[in-house]
Amino acid sequence: MPVLIGAMAGMLVMLLMGQIAQTRIDDFRLRAYVQDVMGFMSDASMSSRNALHDAMYSGAMPCNDADILALRRVAMRSPYFHDIARVHDSQLLCSAVAGRLDPAPSLPPADHETRTGVKLWHTLTGIVTPGVQVNAMGMGDVVVFSPPVLPERLGTPESGFASVASTSDMRFVFWRAGLAGDQQRITLGRTSRWLDIGPLRQFSRCSNSVDVCASAVYTSSRIVTNPWGLLLTLAVGAVAGGAMGQSWRLRQRYRTSIDWVTQQAAESGGIHLVYQPLVRLRDGKTVGVEALARLNDSAGNPISPDMFIPIAERRGVIGLITRQVTRQALIEMHGRALADPEFHISINLAAVDVVDRTFHTFLNHTAASLRVPRAQIALEVTERSTDNMTRLREALDRLRVDGYQIHIDDFGTGFSNLAYLSTLNVDALKIDRMFTNAIGTDTVGNAIVDQICKMAALLNVEVIVEGLETQAQADYMLAICPDAIGQGWLFGKAVPADELEDSGPRIRQITENNDNDSGLQ
């Protein structure tokens, strides 16, 4: 009898654990789906909000030729809206697409008005263009019209998924996606607790920058509907109670693994940044910083980027990390960039980020919203990340045309240097620390550094030297490349943003002292 009771208890516990494991997997899928929805809605809402502000302060008389031209320029900056118009007493006077409107169509009363005074309309038909349905967002005398059509991945999600995008007070719904039956199961603003193992999973998230929330549901898989899975679960549960303890330990180990920590940090914003100064060797001035991503494990111990970055790339969440790094770096450094036109913010990109057009849009919107000049944003791509040279070249050219600097990181460690430089248009080369460490000790390493500097001079691109740790290395680089920029422990370790203020003067003083000692002016 005890054996029978133990076997039955083991089977019940194993069933419960199997369903919990399936629910956790479903939660990861649901969170990724909501993250995708929020990314689209945040970008679209920020684009519309920026357009409203830009159009409100155009400086021209409403609906004259100059004003209509200004509206068209605003409209061309964003892929998210259909038209932008001037309105007075609910009458549309002119728009970027149609020009002056005669007779002037009337706007119906707004469906909702936010706490900040933004008016929202849902599904207006033929308001500017006959037969065309649009959503609208208005403030002051400006109205932005956006198409109610969603990207296919959001408008027609996988079976079992459904979502609703709304304002934070849940009083206005921008759009719904998924089957009608699944939509009716959504409770706005609700997130399922981890201990809920029912068939319905819910998750909600709101943006910190715009008045947008996304709520979604997923009909979770039931383990009892899988005959083979049920049989296996019951068999394992009946073997011994010890199997349950082992399963529990393995699951706890997984929850504290680097893979899990990386996934969670990418989805919930657990990445933090440190910044390493970039110092011009000839005068010791700090002309920029490199933003470096950092991550701690569940015990608070740091995880090396050489470990969690490849994991993020393998799990397909490197784009989320890149967006976190970009947004946080521009927020924390935009004051320095605006105060010093020579100061630039260097951000590392993976190859998948470079060719991702949605990241280009995100980067443009983030830079515009924070008023950081694009010319002071440097995008670093490693020489080793050229799986598809044609796509990479086209994407880098688009970013360069948009005004960003393009830097090649770890130069000399990947593909053929001459072939690489003849293919890509870049602004700077970063000499890998492997060559820097050889200065003064390896004649071959010195020769390679000399050739890289000569090549950079011929191509009129900047040289950034990584890994400078001694004054002798800095002196050597200054002698062969007077305009070089140095980076390394000689000038300061990577520190959080709030410690850069104190490290700046120290960096300059160290450089001045070293210059005096070495005879450099």
Phi, psi and omega in degrees: 000314177303322179297318180295316179297317180297319179295317180295318179296319179297319179295319179295317180295320180293322175300315180297315181294321178298319179292323178296317179298317179297322180294321179297318178298317179297324178297319178300317180295319181293318179296319178297322179295314179295323177299320178294316178299314182293324178299314179294313183294320180295316180296315181295317181292319179295321178297314180295318180296316178297322179296319178300313182294318180297319182288327180295332184243042181288334178088355182260160174295138183305128171068015168278178185300319181295321180293317179297321177296320178295319177299319180293324177295320177296317183296326183286348183280343187232138175273003190264342181236160189270321184199163176222135189223160172265143181224145176215125182050047178066011178253129177281118184269321181198163178215163180297323183277312188268348185075214178286140184253122179216113001287159182279120178290157182258141173271134174290167176303146181296143177287334183199149174231126183283174180294337180267007177089009178277128179265142183233136174238144180242124173056071171269133183250127174066025185288325175241309179253125183304133175080356184263129178267136180218156164262160184220150176224128185227150174207131182063235181254023182236138176229132176253131179252129180236145180290141179281010182273131181259160170304148186302323183294335179264320182289328178233076183289174178298159180302134180097342179267144172207150183214158175224130174254131186214174171286166185294334178275003176065017183265349180225129181255121178287312179195164176234150179219151181102177180294148183300322179297321178289324179299323182293343179276351184284130169251113186302132176083005184260141173234129180295141175287155183295332183276352175286125181239025178289176184285349184245123177251137180231146178211138180227148178208143179241149179281146176275345186253332180227162184276073182219135174231150177235132175237136184217158176229156173218130177282105187291152178286143176256128183293334182288346179274357179253101186302315182292321178295320179295316180298316180296319180297315180295321181295314180295320180294329182280342183297307180189155176293337179296331178298325179294319178296321178295319178297320180296318180294320179296321181292320178296322178296320179295319182294337179255006181285163179296324179302312183292318179298319179296315179300313181296318181296321180294323185275332187243008175082039181269005179277135172239163188242148165234161186230132176251131184293149172247117191243129176286124190293325188289333181228000177073012181279136175282112185254009178168179176220154170256126178277124184241128181282139177228151182214137176251151176280184185295341178267001179088006179275141181292143175252131182297138175302331177296344178261309188279335178294312175300325178295317179298321178295318180294323182273359176077022181244013180296329178296323178294320179294318180300319179295319176300312182298315182298310182298313183293320180296317180290326177294313186282335185250358187294330178296317178293321180296320180289331182280336184224108182297340179277346184281131177232154182252119185259127184234131180277136178239142169278161181301323181293330177289321183299319184270359182273111181295329179295329175291322177303314180298315179301315181296316179299315182293319181294315179298319181293318183294329179264001178060032176272121179302135181297328181295344180259015175246118179254129180254117183262130175233136184283149180295336182281349188263045182246059180296321179232095187298323182295311179297319181295316180299314181297319180292318179295324177297320178297316179295321180292321177296326177291348175113001182275151172280144177242120179245142176260116182273155177053040184296138179098355183253359185241241184284178179302125186299311184295316178297323181295311183289330179287344182265321187252144174264115185231166180253337183204153174245137175253114180287126183296147182298341177301321178281325178298319181296337182277350182298127178086349182237343187221112181296327178294317178297320177299318181296322179295316179298318178301316182293322178297317180295320178295319179297318179296321180294319179296323182271357179059047175240154181286159176240127175243129185253117179274154170076024176288118183239343181233157178293329179297320177295318179295320179298318181297314181295321180295326181290320184267343182214083188301332183266011184293153176249133183255151178214129180160180184293342175301326182256347179144144176281166176291129184226160175297164185300322184287349178261352179294327182300321180280328184281340182300304180299324180295321179298315181295320182293318179300316181296318180296317180296317180294323178297318181294320180295325185266358179087007180275143179254000000 
